């Protein structure tokens, strides 16, 4: 078994550049963390275990079909990304009252999430059939060592961290069980980690508002109504997808049209009835006001921004029109008779850049809420498509399938959701009241995806000849992305 581990470590030489870059980022961020304990734990528990997990999970044997087949599973990036983001937020918001303790707690949780993944990968490959027992003991020991020994936390914080780790494990297993072959190992970690933190925070805030528990002192950071809206929406969508999944499955596997129509109507009724009642009731509890009146007052306060919303609607219509042109051109004998797929896919990046740039310049709060509404729409549309719900499920599947690639080989089409999250996460994470460098951080999705990634793909398609070792990307792809992002940052600095 150790010989197999050594052989897989040798294979990692092809991807050592990515691991080194991420390790250097961890080293840079760790020196700016508020406490020395965070620096030591961050350096010890993030880069090194991530590379070890990559050795076990990057080259999945063909008999393990739980992850999507991919040249590189992206485990180092998946393990390091979420702790890096939370550490950066902890540093940036160190001067904000009551925020450091909250972000510090969630940073420890993110570190434990990736340690849990490392332990799970080792137990899965080495310690079978007693892997679950060893994994449980390791998780308990790691949680105790980080929370009690390193940070001298209380028993309460230890219990809360342990609950968060268990929740992460359940969420990750639900993703792999419910959506097999839809995500790589790295994508599973990136999706499960923030989703678990959001679910945990929403549960704690909800129980505190119900007076079921007292809000812990390390979680008393102020949360804006728009952050609470996002947390409730994400938690509601998770419950909707998991609890109502049996109804959707029955609709998808129905043998006749009548049964399929019946189960589809059940799904719509439950979602529109109990689902939205739960959503508005939950939101009213956390906002401590009527959610319907709050929504109406927000719309009234933004009525003068109707021209901005109208421009976004025009961008959506343009995107749909491009897809229609693509489908009309590809229904013939050749795949490339219509608009080239690379042009169509990257045109969505440019359209999204227009939406987000106008939103960031016009009204950041409205853009924040619009991204939340767009996430709800994308997830619900994907649920209808994946379950082939009557009457538009099959039409949505045919309409969206013309732009899929290898990343959409599983049960769900994820590229459009990834695109939305790539643009929206900087807007969601950065407080809307901040200025200066925080304002620049909100443009990171536009700069990286809208400009860097789009130009890199187009130039790589036309001019790419020499490829990076171990990757499918060309040298011109990486250099174009790097220099285009550098130029954007330089122009922003000059202005």
N, C-alpha and C positions, 0 to 999 in steps of 0.2 A: 504493500500500500504506500509506503514511504517512497519507493522507487517510482510509482505512478505520480506521486506528488512532485518529485524532482523533475520528471519528464514534462509535466504540465507547466512547471515554473520556467523551463527552457522555452516553451512555446510563448511565454509572456514577453520574450525579448522583442517580438514583433510589435508589441503595444507598450513598450517601456517608456516611450516619449510621453504618452498621455498620462501614465502613472506619475512620472517625474514632474510634469507640469502641475498636476493636482497636488502632489506632495509639497511642492514649492509654494503653492497657494495656501495650503494649510500652515506651512511654516511662517509665511508672511502674516497671515491673519492672527495666528496664535500669540504673537508678540504684542498685539494691541488689545488683547482681551483684558477685562478689568481686574481679574485676580490671577495670581501666579498658579493657583490650583487648576484653573481652566487651561492655562498654557501647557502645563505638564500633562494633564489628562487628555487634552485635545491632540497633542503631538503623539502621545503614546497609543491612544485608542482609535484614531481616525485613519492616518495614512497606512500604517503597517498592517493592521488587520484587513484593510480593504484590498491590499495587494495579495494577501494570503487567500482571501475569499475568491479573488479573481482566478487564482490558480486552480481552485476546486470547481468553480462554476462557469468559467469562461468556455471551456470545451466540454459541453454536455454530450454524453454518449447518446447515440441515436435512439436507444430504447427509452430514454427519458424524454417524453414529448410534452412536458408541462410548460416549457419555455419555447418561445418562437425561435425557429432555427435562424441563426445569424452568424456571420463571420466573426464578430466580436460581440460578446454579451454585455459589455459596458459596465462590469461590476465595480471597478474602481470609481468611475464617475458616479454610479448610483449610490455607493456607500458614502462618498465624500461630499456630494453636492448639497444635500439638505443640512448637514452640520455646518458647512461653509456658509450657507446663506443665513442661517440663524446666528452664527458667530458674527457675521458682518452686521446684521441688524442689532445685535447686542452692543457692538462697538459704536455704531452710529447713534444709537439711542441711549447711550450711557448717561447722558445728562438729563434724560426725561425722568420725572418722578415716578417711582413704583414700576418702572419698565424693566430695569436691569434684572431684578430677581425673577420676574416672570420669564423673560427670554433666557435667563440662565437655567431655569428649570427645564424649559423646553430644549435647550441645547444639550443638557445632560440626557434628556429623553432621546434626542436624535442620535447621540453617540451610542446609547444603549441599543437603539434600533439596529444600527449597523453592526454592533458587536453580536447581537442576537442572530443576525444573518450569517456572520462568520461562523459562529458556534453551530448554527443549524447546518451549514454546508459541511463542516468537519464531521459532525455527528451523522449526517446523512451518508457520507462516503466512507467513514472509517469505523464507526462504533455500532453499526447495525448488528443485531436487532435491538440493542439496548440504547439506541441513539436518543430516544425521547427522554429517558431517565437522566442520562448525562447532560442533555441539553437543558433540562429543567434545573438541575443542580448548578450548571454553569451560569445560567441567567440569574438565579438567586445570588450566587457569589459575586457576579459582576455588578449587579445592582447594589448590593451591600457595600462592595469595595468603593464604588464611585460616590454613592450618596452619603454613606455613613463614615467611611474611613477618610476619603479624600476631601469631602466638603463638610463633614461634621453636621450632616442634616439630621432632622428629627425622624422619629418613627413614622410620623404622618407623611412626610415627603417621600420616605422610602416606600410606603404602601402605595402612594399615588404614582410613583414612577413604575412600580411593579405592575400596577393596573394598566398604565400606558403601554408597557412592553407587551403584556398579554393581548391588549387590544390591537397592537400592531401585528402580532402573530396571527390573530384571527382574521384581520383585514387582508393580510398577504395571502393566507390560505384561501379565503373566499375569492380573491382575484384569480388565483391560479386554478381553483376548482371550477369556478363559474365561467371563466374566460380562458380556457387552455389554449396555448400556442398563440395568444394574442399579444404577449409582452415578452421581451427579453428579461434576463435576470436583473440587469441594471434598471430597466424601465419599471419592473415590479417594485423594486426598492424605492425608486423616486416617486412612484404613485402612492404606494402604501404608507410611506413615512409621513408626508404632510397630511394625507387624508386621516391617518390615525391621530395626529396632533389636533386637527380641527374637530374631529369627533369627540376627543377627550375634553378639549376646552369647552365645546358646546355643552357637553353633559355636565361638566362642573358648574358652569354658569347657570344652566337650567335648574339643577338641584339646589343651588344657592338661592335662586329667585323663588323656588318653591318652599324655602326654609327647611328643606330636608337635610342640608348640611350647612356648615358655616364656611364661607369662602376662605381658603387657606391664605395666609399672609404672603406666600410666595407666588400667588396667582391673582393678586389684587390690582393688576395693571388696568388702566382705563381702556375701555373698548368703545369706539365710536359706533353710532347706529348703523353705519354702512358696513363696518366689520362684522357686527352681529348679524346683519342681513346676509352677508356672504356665508358666515358659519352656519346659520340656520338652513340656508338653501342647499349647501353642500351636504349637510347631515340629512336633510329631507330627501335629497336625490339618492343618497346611499341607502336609506331605508326603503325608498320606493323601488329601487332596482333589486334589492335583496329580498324583501318581504313579498313583493308582488311577482317575483320571478316565476313561481309555479303556474300562475295564470298565463303569463306570456309564453311559457314553454308549451302549455296545452294548446294555445292558439297556433303556435308554429307547427306542431306535429299533428294537428287535426286532420283527419282523413277526408272529410267532406267540407264543402263551403259553408254549410249551415252551422256546423260545430265551430268552425273557425270564426265565423261572424259572431256567434254567441259569446265565445271566450274573449274576443276582441272588444265587444260591447261591455262585458264585465270589467275588463281592464280600464277602459275609458271611464266608466261610471265610478269605479273605486278611486281612480286618480283624480278625477274632477270633483268628486264628492268628499270622501274621507281624506284624500291626499291634500287638497288645497285647504280644507278646514283645519287640518293639522298644521299646515304651513303657516297660515295666518294666526292661528291660536298660539303656536310656538313663538312666532315673531312678536306677537302682542305681549307675551309673558316676558321676553327678554328686553323689549323696548320700554316696558311698563306704560304702554299706551295702546290705543286701538290701532292695529296694523293697517286696517283699511283707511282710516282717517289720516294716518301718517303717510300712506302712499298717495292719497289724494292731495294732501298739502304739499308734498314734495313735487308732484307734477305741476301744481299751480305755481310753485316758486320757480319752476324752470320753464314756464310757458314762453318766456321771451327767448328761449333757446330753440324754438321750433325750427328755425332755419338750419341749425346744426344737426338736429335729428333728421331733417329732410335730406341733408347731404349724405348722411349715413345710409338712409334708405336707398338713395340713388346708387351708392357704392354696392349695396347688397344686390340690387337689380342688375347692375353691371356684371357682378360675379356670376349670378345665375345665367345671364345671357352668354357669358363665355363658356360655361359648361354646356349650354344648349348647342352652341356652335361646334364644340368638341364632339358631342354625341352625334350630331348630324353628319360630321365629316368622317367619323370612325364607324358608322353603321354599314359602310360599303365593304369592299374587299380588303382594304388595307388599314392597318392600325394607324399609320401616319398620314392618311389622306386629309384629315382635318387639321386643326391647329396642333402643333407639336405638344406632347404632354408636358415637357419641361417648361414650355412657354405658359401653358395654362396654369400649371401648379404655381409657378413663381409670380404669375400675374395676381394670384390671390394674396401673395406677400405684399406686393405693391399696393393693392387695394386696401389691405389691412393697415398698411403704413399711413395711407391717407386718412383713414378713419381715426387712428390713434393720434396722429399729429394734430389734426383739427380738434380732437377732443382735449388733448393736453394743452393746446393753446387757448381753447374756448372755455371749457368747464371740466375740471378734473373730477369733481364729485359726480357730475352727470355721466362721465365716462366710466367711473368706478361702478355705478349702478347698472349702466348699460352692459358692461362686461358680465356682471352677475346674471342679468336677464338673458344674455346671449348664451351663457353656459347652460342655463336651464333649458333653453330652446334646443341647443345642440344635443344634450343628453336625451331629452324626450324624443327628438327626431331619430336619434340612433337606436333608442329602445324600440320605437315603432318599426324601424327598418330591420333590426336584428330579429325581432319576433314575427316579422311579416304580418303585422296587425292589419286587419281589414279596416278601411278600404284602400289605404294608400301605401301599405307596407311594401308590396311588390314593386310599385312604381318608384318609390324612394330607393329601393335596392338597385333597380336598373339605372336610375338617374345618377346615383353616386358611384356605381361600380366602374364607370368609364375612366375615373381618375385614380384608381387604387394602385398600390405597388406592393412590394414584399412586406412592408410593415402592416398591411391590412390583410394578411393571409389568415388571421384568426377569425373569431366570430364577430368582432366589432371592427369598424373602420375608425381609426384613431387619428389620422393625419390632420383632419380639420380641427379636432379638439386640441391636439398638440399645438397647432398654429395659434388658436385662440389663447391657450394657456401661456404660450411663449410671449405673446404681446401683453396679456392682462396681468400676469403675476407681478411684474414690477409696479404696476399701478395699484394692485391690491396690497402689496407688501409695504410700500413707502407711504407714510402718513400724508394725507392730502394737504395738511396745513404747513408742511415743511417747504423750504425754499432752498436755493443754492444748489449744492451738490445733490440733495435729495431730488430736486427737480430734474437734474440730469439723469439720475438713476431711473426715473420713470420712462425715459427714452431708451433704455437699454434693450428692450424688446424690439423697438423700431430699428435701432442701429444694427443689432446682431442678426435679426431675422429678415426684416424688411429690406435692408441694404446689403449687409455682409453675406448672408446665406444666399440671397437671390442672385447677386452679381457673381458669387463664386460658382453657383450651379450653371449659370448661363455661359460664363467664360470657360468653365471646365468642360462643358458639353461641346463647345466650338473649338477650343484651342488645346484641350487636355490631351497630352500624349504620355508623359512620364507619371507613374503612379507612386504613391507613398508605399514603402515596404509593409506588406501585410494588410493593406487597405485597398478599397476600390477607388478612392478619391485620388485625383491628380494633384501634382505639385502646384499647378496654376490655380486650382481650387482654393487651397489653403492660403496662398500668397495673395490672391485677389480679395478674399474675405478679410485677411489681416490688414491690408493696406486701405481698403475701403472703410473699415471701421476706424482706423487711425485717422484718416482724412476727416471723417465726420466728427470725431472728438476734437480734432484740431480746429475745425471750423466753429464748433460750439464754444471752444475756449476763446477764440478771437472775437466772437460776438458777445 
